[in-house]
Amino acid sequence: MDVTEVSSREFNRDASRLKKQADKGPVVITDRGVRSHVLLTYRDYEALKGSRAKSLLQAVAQRGPADDIAFDPPRVSIDSRGVDLG
């Protein structure tokens, strides 16, 4: 994957060429020498966005290196008590 770095001035001058360059890899745009933005294809953006868990349930359901750890917590019983509201 090719990474291209350009100044914001160059980006403004030649956005069409840089959009085509983004097909080959990210285009890093600098502002006064400091990296400030990244131009990606929408397909690459979706791939990055899709790599994160979308919900807590999905995060918990993901399989990982800790899958072989036995975890069997004891059941907890909670006794109910009467409440005097008067």
PALO-418295 format. One line per field, with one value per residue (C-alpha): x, y, z; residue number from 1. Coordinates in steps of 0.05 Angstrom, whole numbers, plus 5000, padded with zeros to 4 digits. Example, Ala and Ser with C-alpha at 12.3 -4.5 7.8 and 13.67 -1.06 7.14 Angstrom:
<atoms>
px	5246/5273
py	4910/4979
pz	5156/5143
num	1/2
</atoms>
This chain:
<atoms>
px	5000/5029/5022/5027/5039/5021/5012/4943/4963/4981/4917/4876/4913/4907/4850/4831/4899/4902/4833/4861/4923/4878/4858/4930/4933/4920/4938/4962/4950/4993/4979/5043/5083/5037/4996/4923/4878/4877/4842/4816/4771/4702/4715/4778/4739/4684/4735/4766/4699/4674/4733/4707/4654/4587/4556/4574/4541/4585/4647/4631/4614/4681/4728/4800/4861/4826/4773/4808/4804/4752/4704/4646/4624/4581/4507/4485/4419/4387/4336/4278/4259/4195/4196/4156/4135/4088
py	5000/5067/5125/5194/5258/5326/5397/5426/5475/5417/5382/5444/5450/5378/5343/5301/5269/5257/5223/5175/5166/5147/5085/5060/5080/5135/5207/5245/5320/5367/5437/5476/5412/5378/5318/5340/5298/5232/5220/5148/5114/5101/5026/5034/5078/5026/4972/5012/5031/4959/4931/4961/4926/4957/4942/4916/4850/4842/4860/4808/4756/4765/4706/4719/4691/4686/4638/4579/4609/4573/4622/4594/4646/4621/4637/4692/4688/4751/4744/4791/4832/4867/4942/4987/5049/5075
pz	5000/4979/5027/4995/5035/5006/5031/5036/4981/4935/4952/4934/4868/4846/4883/4822/4817/4892/4892/4840/4883/4942/4902/4913/4987/5038/5021/5082/5078/5118/5144/5154/5157/5209/5187/5193/5147/5110/5044/5035/4986/5015/5010/5054/5103/5109/5121/5178/5207/5202/5239/5305/5346/5333/5401/5469/5452/5390/5430/5483/5430/5394/5400/5421/5455/5523/5497/5529/5599/5642/5674/5715/5767/5825/5823/5869/5906/5932/5989/5984/6046/6063/6060/6107/6068/6122
num	1/2/3/4/5/6/7/8/9/10/11/12/13/14/15/16/17/18/19/20/21/22/23/24/25/26/27/28/29/30/31/32/33/34/35/36/37/38/39/40/41/42/43/44/45/46/47/48/49/50/51/52/53/54/55/56/57/58/59/60/61/62/63/64/65/66/67/68/69/70/71/72/73/74/75/76/77/78/79/80/81/82/83/84/85/86
</atoms>
